[in-house]
Amino acid sequence: MNQTQPRQFVIQGITTAGRTFRPSDWSERLAGAMSSFRPGGGAGGIGAHIGYSPYCLPQVVDGVKCVWVNEALKDIEPMAWEFVMNFARDNQLPVNEVCELPQPSAR
């Protein structure tokens, strides 16, 4: 059986009007809101830790804050996927499909 890999997208922190999106920590906030959506669900209790979901990660690409989003998020929680995509649309942030996760630049 031929299974296709989930697609990957990058939401860029430059609006379609060419302005840097604010606030400056928007990518960390958005990825933080998605942090509980992870393989196997959120781990609770004493072993729980703060971290990002592997399906929604903040990145800096060529000096621009971005959020990398894996389409697998849609299978885990469709409303979370819609929230992220609507956030990009409502704030006029470009969303581009990518073949692989870009390497983050130094902050």
Secondary structure, DSSP 8 states (H G I E B T S, - for coil): -------EEEEESB-TTS-B-SSTTHHHHHHHHTTT--TT----GGG------TTEEEEEETTEEEEEEETHHHHH-HHHHHHHHHHHHHTT--EEEESS-------
